[in-house]
Amino acid sequence: MTIHSQLSDARERGFMDEYLDCLALVERLHRLLLDVIKDEFERLGVLEINAVQALLLFNIGDNEVTAGELKTRGYYQGSNVSYNLKKLVEMGYMHHQRCEIDRRSVRVRLTPKGRRIHEAVSALFERHADGLQARGVVDGLTINELTETLRRVERYWTEQIRYIY
């Protein structure tokens, strides 16, 4: 093995270590986001819904979508979407209606109660965005670069999945 190949291997291992750190960070950030939302709702005294459900209501917003679209549009990341939809409908946060054209399909939208949850999460995110900027944690250019980098990783992973099938 030459010195050049040893350096190349070290560089690749360095990148691999950074990649694995990045993956772990993405996971931790998602869990932390759910904890932040949970804490906000505990502070507000809203205890009947969980953070995943609150985030789902935030992501739906003004849209009316089918259950299948929740995942394809990126509104829901979990595997138990039907359970959460059922619970949100039962608790009055979401309205559902069978599609006239395809009776198998159900369209969902927020009720006024669901809109209040959407607005609470939106206010939380606005406070965080303001705080990140005010404290110099992230500026506009940095957040744009970060978002673009994550979108490139998303496109790469999406391409990898497509090639499997």
DOSE-453077 format. One record per residue (C-alpha): residue number from 1; residue in three letters; x, y, z. Coordinates in nm, 2 decimals, padded with zeros to 4 digits. Layout:
<atoms>
+-----+------+--------+--------+--------+
! pos ! code !     px !     py !     pz !
+-----+------+--------+--------+--------+
! NUM !  ala !      X !      Y !      Z !
...
+-----+------+--------+--------+--------+
</atoms>
This chain:
<atoms>
+-----+------+--------+--------+--------+
! pos ! code !     px !     py !     pz !
+-----+------+--------+--------+--------+
!   1 !  met !  00.00 !  00.00 !  00.00 !
!   2 !  thr !  00.14 !  00.34 ! -00.10 !
!   3 !  ile !  00.14 !  00.66 !  00.12 !
!   4 !  his ! -00.11 !  00.81 ! -00.13 !
!   5 !  ser ! -00.36 !  00.52 ! -00.09 !
!   6 !  gln ! -00.32 !  00.54 !  00.29 !
!   7 !  leu ! -00.40 !  00.91 !  00.28 !
!   8 !  ser ! -00.69 !  00.85 !  00.05 !
!   9 !  asp ! -00.83 !  00.58 !  00.29 !
!  10 !  ala ! -00.79 !  00.81 !  00.58 !
!  11 !  arg ! -00.98 !  01.09 !  00.40 !
!  12 !  glu ! -01.26 !  00.85 !  00.31 !
!  13 !  arg ! -01.28 !  00.72 !  00.67 !
!  14 !  gly ! -01.29 !  01.09 !  00.78 !
!  15 !  phe ! -01.58 !  01.15 !  00.54 !
!  16 !  met ! -01.76 !  00.83 !  00.65 !
!  17 !  asp ! -01.72 !  00.94 !  01.01 !
!  18 !  glu ! -01.86 !  01.28 !  00.93 !
!  19 !  tyr ! -02.15 !  01.13 !  00.73 !
!  20 !  leu ! -02.24 !  00.90 !  01.02 !
!  21 !  asp ! -02.23 !  01.19 !  01.26 !
!  22 !  cys ! -02.45 !  01.39 !  01.03 !
!  23 !  leu ! -02.70 !  01.10 !  01.01 !
!  24 !  ala ! -02.71 !  01.07 !  01.39 !
!  25 !  leu ! -02.76 !  01.44 !  01.42 !
!  26 !  val ! -03.06 !  01.44 !  01.18 !
!  27 !  glu ! -03.22 !  01.17 !  01.39 !
!  28 !  arg ! -03.15 !  01.35 !  01.72 !
!  29 !  leu ! -03.28 !  01.68 !  01.58 !
!  30 !  his ! -03.61 !  01.52 !  01.48 !
!  31 !  arg ! -03.65 !  01.37 !  01.82 !
!  32 !  leu ! -03.55 !  01.70 !  01.98 !
!  33 !  leu ! -03.80 !  01.89 !  01.77 !
!  34 !  leu ! -04.08 !  01.66 !  01.89 !
!  35 !  asp ! -03.96 !  01.72 !  02.25 !
!  36 !  val ! -03.97 !  02.10 !  02.20 !
!  37 !  ile ! -04.32 !  02.07 !  02.06 !
!  38 !  lys ! -04.43 !  01.85 !  02.35 !
!  39 !  asp ! -04.29 !  02.10 !  02.60 !
!  40 !  glu ! -04.47 !  02.39 !  02.43 !
!  41 !  phe ! -04.80 !  02.21 !  02.45 !
!  42 !  glu ! -04.74 !  02.11 !  02.81 !
!  43 !  arg ! -04.68 !  02.48 !  02.88 !
!  44 !  leu ! -05.00 !  02.57 !  02.70 !
!  45 !  gly ! -05.19 !  02.31 !  02.88 !
!  46 !  val ! -05.28 !  02.11 !  02.57 !
!  47 !  leu ! -05.22 !  01.75 !  02.68 !
!  48 !  glu ! -05.46 !  01.55 !  02.47 !
!  49 !  ile ! -05.25 !  01.54 !  02.15 !
!  50 !  asn ! -04.89 !  01.44 !  02.11 !
!  51 !  ala ! -04.61 !  01.62 !  01.94 !
!  52 !  val ! -04.63 !  01.40 !  01.62 !
!  53 !  gln ! -05.00 !  01.48 !  01.59 !
!  54 !  ala ! -04.93 !  01.85 !  01.65 !
!  55 !  leu ! -04.66 !  01.85 !  01.38 !
!  56 !  leu ! -04.90 !  01.67 !  01.14 !
!  57 !  leu ! -05.16 !  01.94 !  01.20 !
!  58 !  phe ! -04.90 !  02.21 !  01.14 !
!  59 !  asn ! -04.79 !  02.05 !  00.82 !
!  60 !  ile ! -05.14 !  02.01 !  00.68 !
!  61 !  gly ! -05.23 !  02.38 !  00.75 !
!  62 !  asp ! -05.48 !  02.51 !  00.50 !
!  63 !  asn ! -05.45 !  02.21 !  00.27 !
!  64 !  glu ! -05.71 !  01.94 !  00.21 !
!  65 !  val ! -05.53 !  01.61 !  00.14 !
!  66 !  thr ! -05.57 !  01.24 !  00.13 !
!  67 !  ala ! -05.41 !  01.01 !  00.38 !
!  68 !  gly ! -05.17 !  00.89 !  00.12 !
!  69 !  glu ! -05.06 !  01.24 !  00.03 !
!  70 !  leu ! -04.95 !  01.30 !  00.39 !
!  71 !  lys ! -04.65 !  01.08 !  00.34 !
!  72 !  thr ! -04.58 !  01.17 ! -00.03 !
!  73 !  arg ! -04.59 !  01.55 !  00.05 !
!  74 !  gly ! -04.37 !  01.50 !  00.35 !
!  75 !  tyr ! -04.63 !  01.60 !  00.61 !
!  76 !  tyr ! -04.59 !  01.28 !  00.80 !
!  77 !  gln ! -04.28 !  01.08 !  00.87 !
!  78 !  gly ! -04.41 !  00.79 !  01.08 !
!  79 !  ser ! -04.56 !  00.45 !  00.99 !
!  80 !  asn ! -04.89 !  00.47 !  01.18 !
!  81 !  val ! -05.06 !  00.76 !  00.99 !
!  82 !  ser ! -05.41 !  00.60 !  01.00 !
!  83 !  tyr ! -05.40 !  00.57 !  01.38 !
!  84 !  asn ! -05.30 !  00.94 !  01.42 !
!  85 !  leu ! -05.57 !  01.05 !  01.17 !
!  86 !  lys ! -05.83 !  00.85 !  01.35 !
!  87 !  lys ! -05.74 !  01.00 !  01.68 !
!  88 !  leu ! -05.73 !  01.35 !  01.55 !
!  89 !  val ! -06.07 !  01.31 !  01.39 !
!  90 !  glu ! -06.21 !  01.16 !  01.71 !
!  91 !  met ! -06.07 !  01.45 !  01.92 !
!  92 !  gly ! -06.22 !  01.71 !  01.68 !
!  93 !  tyr ! -05.89 !  01.84 !  01.53 !
!  94 !  met ! -05.95 !  01.72 !  01.19 !
!  95 !  his ! -06.24 !  01.66 !  00.96 !
!  96 !  his ! -06.25 !  01.37 !  00.71 !
!  97 !  gln ! -06.47 !  01.30 !  00.42 !
!  98 !  arg ! -06.48 !  01.02 !  00.16 !
!  99 !  cys ! -06.38 !  01.13 ! -00.18 !
! 100 !  glu ! -06.68 !  01.15 ! -00.42 !
! 101 !  ile ! -06.48 !  01.00 ! -00.71 !
! 102 !  asp ! -06.29 !  00.73 ! -00.53 !
! 103 !  arg ! -06.49 !  00.61 ! -00.23 !
! 104 !  arg ! -06.18 !  00.43 ! -00.09 !
! 105 !  ser ! -06.00 !  00.76 ! -00.06 !
! 106 !  val ! -06.05 !  00.99 !  00.24 !
! 107 !  arg ! -05.97 !  01.36 !  00.23 !
! 108 !  val ! -05.88 !  01.54 !  00.55 !
! 109 !  arg ! -05.86 !  01.90 !  00.66 !
! 110 !  leu ! -05.82 !  02.09 !  00.99 !
! 111 !  thr ! -06.12 !  02.19 !  01.20 !
! 112 !  pro ! -06.11 !  02.53 !  01.38 !
! 113 !  lys ! -05.97 !  02.33 !  01.68 !
! 114 !  gly ! -05.70 !  02.19 !  01.46 !
! 115 !  arg ! -05.62 !  02.54 !  01.32 !
! 116 !  arg ! -05.55 !  02.66 !  01.67 !
! 117 !  ile ! -05.29 !  02.38 !  01.71 !
! 118 !  his ! -05.14 !  02.48 !  01.37 !
! 119 !  glu ! -05.12 !  02.84 !  01.49 !
! 120 !  ala ! -04.96 !  02.74 !  01.82 !
! 121 !  val ! -04.69 !  02.54 !  01.64 !
! 122 !  ser ! -04.64 !  02.82 !  01.39 !
! 123 !  ala ! -04.59 !  03.07 !  01.67 !
! 124 !  leu ! -04.34 !  02.84 !  01.83 !
! 125 !  phe ! -04.14 !  02.81 !  01.51 !
! 126 !  glu ! -04.15 !  03.19 !  01.45 !
! 127 !  arg ! -04.01 !  03.25 !  01.80 !
! 128 !  his ! -03.73 !  02.99 !  01.74 !
! 129 !  ala ! -03.65 !  03.15 !  01.40 !
! 130 !  asp ! -03.63 !  03.49 !  01.56 !
! 131 !  gly ! -03.42 !  03.35 !  01.85 !
! 132 !  leu ! -03.17 !  03.17 !  01.62 !
! 133 !  gln ! -03.11 !  03.49 !  01.42 !
! 134 !  ala ! -03.10 !  03.72 !  01.72 !
! 135 !  arg ! -02.84 !  03.51 !  01.90 !
! 136 !  gly ! -02.64 !  03.47 !  01.59 !
! 137 !  val ! -02.68 !  03.09 !  01.59 !
! 138 !  val ! -02.78 !  03.08 !  01.22 !
! 139 !  asp ! -02.81 !  03.36 !  00.97 !
! 140 !  gly ! -03.01 !  03.37 !  00.64 !
! 141 !  leu ! -02.72 !  03.26 !  00.43 !
! 142 !  thr ! -02.62 !  02.97 !  00.65 !
! 143 !  ile ! -02.98 !  02.84 !  00.68 !
! 144 !  asn ! -03.01 !  02.86 !  00.30 !
! 145 !  glu ! -02.69 !  02.67 !  00.25 !
! 146 !  leu ! -02.79 !  02.41 !  00.51 !
! 147 !  thr ! -03.13 !  02.36 !  00.35 !
! 148 !  glu ! -02.98 !  02.33 !  00.00 !
! 149 !  thr ! -02.73 !  02.07 !  00.13 !
! 150 !  leu ! -03.00 !  01.87 !  00.30 !
! 151 !  arg ! -03.21 !  01.88 ! -00.02 !
! 152 !  arg ! -02.92 !  01.74 ! -00.22 !
! 153 !  val ! -02.88 !  01.45 !  00.03 !
! 154 !  glu ! -03.26 !  01.40 !  00.00 !
! 155 !  arg ! -03.24 !  01.38 ! -00.38 !
! 156 !  tyr ! -02.95 !  01.14 ! -00.36 !
! 157 !  trp ! -03.13 !  00.91 ! -00.12 !
! 158 !  thr ! -03.45 !  00.93 ! -00.33 !
! 159 !  glu ! -03.25 !  00.83 ! -00.64 !
! 160 !  gln ! -03.10 !  00.53 ! -00.45 !
! 161 !  ile ! -03.45 !  00.41 ! -00.36 !
! 162 !  arg ! -03.57 !  00.44 ! -00.72 !
! 163 !  tyr ! -03.28 !  00.23 ! -00.84 !
! 164 !  ile ! -03.38 ! -00.05 ! -00.61 !
! 165 !  tyr ! -03.72 ! -00.11 ! -00.77 !
+-----+------+--------+--------+--------+
</atoms>
